[in-house]
Amino acid sequence: MAASSSAHNIDLSLALTMEPSTLTDWLPILPVALCITVGAVLMLIRKHTVWHPVIAIPALALLVVIDSLLVYAVSTDGPITMVAGRWLPPFGIAFSADLLGGLFALAAAIAGLAGAIFAVGDIRNSGRRYGFYPFLMLLMAGVSGAFLTGDIFNLYVWFEVLLISSFGLLILGSTHEQLDGAMKYAVLNLIGTTLFLIAVAYLYGVFGTLNMADIALKARAAPALPTATIGALFVLAFGMKAAAFPVNFWLPASYHTPRTVVSGLFGGLLTKVGVYALLRVMVMILPADLANLGALVGISAFLTMVLAGLGAIAQHDIRRTVGYIVIVGIGNVFAGVAVGGVSGLEGALVYALHSMILMTALYFVVGLAGKLAGGFSLVEIGGLYRSNPAFAGLSLAAFFAAAGLPPFSGFWPKAILVRATLDAGQWWLAAAILFAGFCTTIALGRIFLLVYWRPATEPPAAKVALPLSQSLPVIALMALVVVFGVYPEPLLAIATQAVNGIISPDAYFMSVFPGGGY
């Protein structure tokens, strides 16, 4: 039927992208497609568990390569957007990759690969039959999708994907402790995702679109729109995801309960998805609301660091100590977001990337320490330095890095954050960063003195050897921590570029709307 009026004609050239897709254009969606495909294959052969690591480990190595190519592409040529069915936003769903999302995705892929290798010696056949590797691939699909989506509703969808897979990983083994930790984890995270969905609904009601670039443009064009409540809901929802005060008590109650590899993946990845969402939504999309909520975010950061630092000192279970150290790191990131500006956000970003690698390694270290010593209580175990001096040295390096001491990668973001807070006149945040670092040093020094340096109360029944599959991932992760500690310039330079890309996201907008007009 022919249109009778030109008013009903649609210029498809404005709604569709007519440019042919290049191989580079596919990079934003390849990580998600790879993880979902491999996860489905592993489910099809779920009874042949011997093949699960054989398939999953090369797939995650390929994921690291893809994300590395993505970071290189967006750092040299700018952000990349791939839209569904060629429909341009706001009609089509977009995957948009810039340096911020690419860096987070690459760090997550490295941690995921380390976890897949570590699991060879940590997850027995029963855990594989219950789906460890398929759940791991689904988790990586959710994490990658969250970092690379350009649609805020699909950010919620990927949150749900990683939440479902994390439930499955958390209860592998079905012990009473795991089920108790899973219940606490599930309730608080479901509340957080509900708040996130409510905020997305309000956002759509105000702007009439779900594309992040489209929302950001409309928010800049009409700064008087009522978005303060929406911003507060987002901060609360992402604070729950990231485990910031006052909604962080679920993390130390749950992260120590699953297998060591699961704790490492959770500590390295899941809270950082909340951090990424906070940077993406509040810095790029709703910067005016972040400016109004900056004091609230700063207070949350202060209390997160101080209380988590004291909590780390008070623990007798070394796994719970690491849980509080994860929360200390979240407080550091929130302090950078509260200060804002290039320096504050650069410190927050570098700290988040450092934490993704280090917290994975640190959970692996304390898990191996418990395996070698026969327990996780500071009261009962000891003697690891005498029985395993090489492992003790590796553990000490991880402890120094977590405390933010040179020459490891944790020193530089803390130095940047302290300087940024002092330059902004927020000395109390700088004091909290230093105090939390001091508490972390005491807590980890206590672990080293009691678990490693103190003689064992009873000689071990048999010497436990660490398989290469468990020692190699820790060594590789710590090598990255040392490299970026000794030679931080490349990471700092690319982090500055990423931060400038979300503060002034014109290149991001241009990738989403290639015809311009914004």
C-alpha positions in Angstrom: 0.0 0.0 0.0 1.5 3.3 -1.1 1.8 6.1 1.4 -0.7 9.0 0.6 1.2 11.7 2.5 4.8 12.6 2.8 4.2 13.0 6.5 3.9 9.3 6.8 7.1 8.6 4.9 10.1 7.5 6.9 13.6 8.3 5.8 15.2 5.0 6.5 18.6 6.5 5.9 18.1 8.3 9.3 17.0 5.2 11.1 19.3 2.6 9.6 23.0 2.4 9.3 23.8 1.9 5.7 27.5 1.5 6.1 28.9 -2.0 5.6 30.1 -3.7 8.8 33.9 -4.2 9.1 35.6 -6.9 11.2 36.4 -4.3 13.8 32.7 -3.4 14.1 32.0 -7.0 15.5 34.5 -6.7 18.3 32.0 -5.3 20.9 29.7 -8.3 20.6 32.2 -11.1 20.1 33.0 -11.5 23.8 29.4 -12.1 24.7 28.8 -14.3 21.7 31.9 -16.4 22.5 31.0 -16.9 26.1 27.4 -17.9 25.5 28.3 -20.3 22.7 31.0 -22.0 24.7 28.7 -22.2 27.7 26.0 -23.9 25.6 28.5 -26.4 24.2 29.6 -27.3 27.7 26.0 -27.8 28.7 25.6 -30.2 25.8 28.5 -32.3 27.0 27.8 -31.8 30.7 28.3 -35.5 31.4 31.8 -35.5 29.8 33.4 -33.3 32.5 36.9 -34.1 31.4 36.4 -31.9 28.4 35.1 -28.9 30.2 38.5 -27.3 31.1 39.9 -28.4 27.8 37.3 -26.3 26.0 36.8 -23.5 28.5 40.4 -22.5 29.1 41.3 -22.0 25.4 37.9 -20.1 25.0 38.8 -17.7 27.8 42.3 -17.3 26.3 40.6 -16.3 23.1 38.4 -13.9 25.1 41.6 -12.2 26.4 42.8 -11.9 22.8 39.5 -10.4 21.6 39.3 -7.9 24.4 43.0 -6.9 23.8 42.2 -6.2 20.2 39.1 -4.3 21.3 41.2 -2.1 23.7 43.7 -1.5 20.9 41.0 -0.6 18.4 39.2 1.9 20.6 42.4 3.5 21.9 43.6 4.2 18.4 40.3 4.8 16.4 37.8 5.7 19.1 34.7 4.1 20.4 32.9 1.3 18.3 29.2 0.7 18.2 27.4 -2.3 16.7 23.6 -2.1 16.5 21.1 -4.9 16.2 19.5 -5.3 12.8 21.2 -2.1 11.5 18.7 0.0 13.3 20.3 3.1 14.8 19.4 4.2 18.3 17.0 4.8 19.8 15.3 2.1 17.6 18.0 -0.6 17.8 19.8 -2.1 20.7 23.5 -1.1 20.7 26.7 -2.6 21.9 29.1 0.3 22.4 32.7 -0.1 23.4 35.0 2.7 24.5 38.2 2.6 26.5 36.4 2.4 29.8 34.3 -0.7 28.9 37.2 -2.2 27.0 39.6 -2.0 29.9 37.1 -3.4 32.4 36.3 -6.3 29.9 40.0 -7.1 29.4 40.8 -7.2 33.1 37.7 -9.4 33.7 38.8 -11.8 30.9 42.3 -12.1 32.5 40.8 -12.9 35.9 38.3 -15.3 34.3 41.1 -17.2 32.5 43.1 -17.4 35.7 40.0 -18.7 37.5 39.4 -21.4 34.8 43.0 -22.6 35.1 42.9 -22.5 38.9 39.7 -24.5 38.9 41.4 -27.5 37.4 42.9 -28.3 40.8 40.1 -26.7 42.9 36.9 -28.1 41.4 36.4 -31.8 41.6 34.4 -33.9 39.2 31.2 -33.4 41.2 31.5 -29.6 40.9 32.1 -30.0 37.2 29.0 -32.2 36.9 27.0 -29.5 38.6 28.1 -27.0 36.0 31.1 -25.0 37.2 32.5 -24.3 33.8 29.1 -23.6 32.1 28.3 -21.2 35.0 31.7 -19.6 34.6 31.2 -19.0 30.9 27.7 -17.6 31.6 29.2 -15.3 34.3 31.8 -14.0 31.8 29.0 -13.4 29.3 27.1 -11.3 31.9 30.2 -9.4 32.9 31.3 -8.8 29.3 27.8 -7.7 28.3 27.6 -5.3 31.2 30.9 -3.7 30.3 30.1 -3.4 26.5 26.4 -2.7 26.3 25.2 0.7 25.1 21.6 0.3 26.3 20.8 0.9 30.0 18.0 -1.7 30.1 20.4 -4.3 28.7 22.9 -3.3 31.4 20.2 -4.5 33.8 19.7 -7.7 31.8 23.4 -8.5 31.9 23.3 -7.8 35.7 20.7 -10.5 35.9 22.7 -12.9 33.8 25.8 -12.6 36.0 23.6 -12.8 39.1 22.0 -16.0 38.0 25.3 -17.6 37.2 26.8 -16.4 40.4 24.0 -18.1 42.4 24.9 -21.3 40.7 28.6 -20.9 41.5 28.0 -19.9 45.0 26.1 -23.0 46.0 28.4 -25.6 44.3 28.9 -28.2 47.0 25.6 -27.4 48.8 27.1 -27.2 52.3 25.2 -25.4 55.1 27.7 -22.6 55.1 27.4 -22.1 51.3 23.6 -22.0 51.4 23.6 -19.5 54.3 26.0 -17.3 52.4 24.0 -17.6 49.2 20.8 -16.6 50.9 22.4 -13.3 52.2 24.0 -12.7 48.9 20.8 -13.3 46.9 18.5 -11.2 49.0 20.6 -8.0 49.0 21.5 -8.4 45.3 17.9 -9.0 44.3 17.0 -5.8 46.2 19.8 -4.0 44.4 18.6 -5.2 40.9 15.0 -4.2 41.8 16.1 -0.7 42.6 18.1 -0.6 39.4 15.1 -1.7 37.4 12.9 1.0 39.1 15.5 3.6 38.3 15.6 2.5 34.6 11.8 2.7 34.4 11.9 6.3 35.8 14.7 7.2 33.4 12.7 5.9 30.4 9.6 7.8 31.7 11.6 11.1 31.7 13.7 10.7 28.5 11.7 8.2 26.4 14.8 6.3 25.4 17.0 3.6 26.9 20.2 4.2 24.8 22.9 5.5 27.0 24.2 8.0 24.5 20.7 9.3 23.6 19.9 9.7 27.4 23.2 11.6 27.9 22.5 13.9 25.0 19.0 14.7 26.2 20.1 15.2 29.8 22.7 17.7 28.6 20.1 19.5 26.4 17.5 19.8 29.2 19.4 20.0 32.5 16.2 21.2 34.3 14.5 17.8 34.0 13.7 16.1 37.3 16.4 13.4 37.6 17.6 13.8 41.2 15.6 10.9 42.5 16.7 8.7 39.6 20.4 9.5 40.3 19.9 8.7 44.0 18.3 5.3 43.1 21.2 4.5 40.8 23.8 5.4 43.4 22.0 3.2 46.0 21.6 0.3 43.5 25.2 0.4 42.3 26.4 0.9 45.9 24.7 -2.4 46.8 26.3 -4.1 43.8 29.7 -2.7 44.7 29.3 -3.4 48.4 29.6 0.2 49.6 28.4 1.4 53.0 25.7 1.0 54.3 24.7 -1.9 52.1 27.9 -3.9 52.1 27.4 -6.4 55.0 26.4 -9.2 52.6 29.9 -9.4 51.1 31.9 -10.6 54.1 29.0 -12.9 55.1 29.0 -14.7 51.7 32.3 -14.4 49.8 34.2 -16.8 52.1 31.7 -19.6 51.8 32.2 -21.0 48.3 35.2 -22.8 46.7 38.4 -20.7 46.5 38.2 -20.1 42.8 34.6 -18.9 43.1 35.6 -16.5 45.9 38.5 -15.2 43.8 36.2 -14.6 40.8 33.6 -12.9 42.9 36.1 -10.7 44.7 37.7 -9.7 41.4 34.7 -9.2 39.2 31.3 -8.8 40.7 31.8 -5.7 42.8 33.6 -4.0 39.9 30.5 -4.3 37.7 28.8 -2.0 40.2 31.8 0.3 40.1 31.7 0.3 36.3 27.9 1.0 36.2 28.4 3.9 38.6 31.1 5.5 36.4 29.1 4.9 33.2 25.7 6.1 34.4 26.6 8.8 36.9 29.7 10.3 35.2 28.8 10.0 31.5 25.0 10.0 31.5 23.9 12.0 34.6 26.9 14.2 35.6 24.7 16.9 37.1 23.1 14.5 39.5 26.5 13.1 40.5 27.6 16.7 41.3 24.6 17.1 43.6 25.2 13.7 45.2 29.0 14.0 45.5 28.9 14.7 49.2 26.7 11.7 49.8 29.1 9.5 47.8 32.0 10.9 49.7 30.5 10.1 53.1 29.7 6.6 51.9 33.3 6.2 50.7 34.7 7.5 54.1 32.5 5.1 56.1 33.2 2.2 53.8 37.0 2.6 54.1 37.1 3.2 57.8 34.6 0.5 58.9 36.0 -2.1 56.5 39.5 -1.4 57.6 38.6 -1.9 61.2 36.6 -5.0 60.2 39.6 -6.5 58.5 41.7 -6.2 61.7 38.9 -7.9 63.8 38.7 -11.1 61.7 40.1 -14.5 62.7 39.2 -16.2 59.4 41.7 -15.2 56.7 39.0 -15.5 54.0 36.7 -13.0 55.8 39.7 -10.7 56.2 40.1 -10.6 52.4 36.3 -9.8 52.1 36.8 -6.7 54.1 39.8 -5.7 52.1 37.7 -5.9 48.9 35.3 -3.5 50.6 38.2 -1.1 51.5 39.0 -1.0 47.8 35.4 -0.1 46.9 35.7 2.8 49.3 38.8 4.0 47.5 37.0 3.9 44.2 34.0 5.7 45.6 36.3 8.4 47.0 37.7 9.0 43.5 34.1 9.3 42.1 33.1 11.7 44.9 36.1 14.0 44.2 35.5 13.8 40.4 37.6 15.5 37.8 40.3 13.8 35.7 42.6 13.0 38.7 39.9 11.6 41.0 38.3 9.4 38.2 41.7 8.3 37.0 42.5 7.1 40.5 39.2 5.3 40.8 39.6 3.6 37.4 43.2 2.5 38.0 42.3 1.2 41.4 39.3 -0.7 40.1 41.5 -2.4 37.4 44.2 -3.2 39.9 41.7 -4.6 42.3 40.2 -6.9 39.6 43.5 -8.6 39.2 44.9 -8.4 42.7 41.7 -9.5 44.6 41.4 -12.6 42.4 45.0 -13.4 43.2 44.6 -12.6 46.9 41.6 -14.9 47.3 43.6 -17.6 45.5 46.5 -17.1 47.9 44.5 -17.4 51.1 42.7 -20.4 49.7 46.0 -22.1 49.0 47.3 -21.0 52.4 44.3 -22.7 54.0 44.9 -25.8 51.9 48.5 -26.0 52.9 47.9 -25.3 56.6 44.8 -27.3 57.0 42.4 -24.5 58.0 41.6 -20.8 57.8 41.6 -19.8 61.5 44.4 -17.5 62.7 44.2 -19.3 66.0 44.9 -22.7 64.7 47.3 -22.6 61.7 50.9 -21.6 61.2 54.3 -22.6 59.9 53.8 -21.9 56.2 57.1 -20.0 55.8 59.2 -23.0 57.0 57.2 -25.5 54.9 56.7 -23.4 51.8 59.1 -20.5 51.6 58.5 -19.8 47.9 54.7 -19.6 48.4 55.3 -17.4 51.5 57.2 -14.9 49.4 54.5 -14.9 46.8 51.9 -14.3 49.5 53.9 -11.5 51.0 54.0 -9.8 47.6 50.2 -10.1 47.3 49.8 -8.6 50.8 52.1 -5.7 50.1 50.1 -5.0 46.9 46.8 -5.1 48.7 48.1 -2.7 51.3 49.1 -0.2 48.6 52.9 -0.4 49.2 55.5 0.0 46.4 56.7 -1.4 44.1 53.3 -2.9 43.4 50.4 -1.6 41.3 48.2 -0.7 44.3 50.6 2.1 45.3 49.9 4.4 42.3 46.1 4.7 42.4 46.2 5.4 46.1 48.8 8.1 45.6 46.6 9.6 42.8 43.5 9.5 45.0 45.3 11.0 48.0 46.6 13.9 45.9 43.2 14.4 44.2 41.3 14.5 47.5 43.8 17.0 49.0 43.7 19.1 45.9 39.9 19.2 46.2 40.1 20.2 49.9 38.6 17.0 51.1 41.4 16.1 53.6 39.0 13.8 55.5 38.8 11.5 52.5 42.6 11.5 52.1 42.8 10.6 55.8 40.3 7.8 55.4 42.3 6.4 52.4 45.5 6.4 54.5 43.8 5.0 57.6 42.2 2.2 55.6 45.6 1.4 54.0 47.2 1.3 57.5 44.4 -1.0 58.8 44.9 -3.3 55.7 48.6 -3.4 56.4 48.0 -4.4 60.0 45.5 -7.1 59.1 47.6 -8.7 56.4 50.8 -8.3 58.5 49.0 -10.2 61.2 48.1 -12.9 58.8 51.7 -13.2 57.7 53.1 -13.3 61.2 50.6 -15.9 62.5 50.0 -18.1 59.5 53.4 -18.0 57.9 56.0 -16.9 60.4 54.6 -18.5 63.6 55.6 -22.2 64.0 52.7 -24.7 63.5 51.2 -25.9 66.7 51.1 -29.4 65.2 53.2 -30.8 62.4 51.1 -31.5 59.2 50.1 -35.1 58.8 51.5 -35.0 55.2 53.2 -32.4 53.0 50.7 -30.9 50.6 52.1 -30.0 47.2 50.6 -27.2 45.1 49.7 -28.3 41.6 50.9 -26.2 38.7 47.3 -25.4 37.7 46.9 -23.5 41.0 50.3 -21.9 41.4 50.6 -20.7 37.8 47.5 -18.4 37.8 48.7 -16.7 41.0 52.2 -16.2 39.6 50.8 -14.8 36.4 48.4 -12.4 38.1 51.1 -11.2 40.5 53.4 -10.7 37.6 50.9 -8.2 36.2 50.7 -6.5 39.6 54.5 -6.1 39.7 54.8 -5.0 36.1 52.2 -2.2 36.5 53.8 -1.3 39.8 57.3 -0.9 38.4 56.2 0.6 35.1 52.8 2.2 35.5 53.0 4.8 32.7 51.1 2.9 30.0 48.3 2.0 32.4 48.1 5.6 33.7 48.1 7.1 30.2 45.4 4.8 28.9 43.3 5.4 32.1 43.5 9.2 31.6 42.4 8.7 28.0 39.4 6.5 29.2 38.4 9.1 31.8 38.5 11.9 29.3 36.3 9.8 27.1 33.5 9.7 29.7 33.8 13.2 30.9 33.7 14.6 27.4 32.0 11.7 25.4 31.6 13.4 22.0 33.5 10.5 20.3 31.2 8.0 22.1 28.2 9.9 20.8 29.6 10.0 17.3 30.1 6.2 17.3 26.4 5.7 18.3 25.0 8.4 15.9 27.5 8.3 13.0 25.5 10.8 11.0 26.0 13.4 13.6 23.1 15.7 14.4 23.4 15.6 18.1 
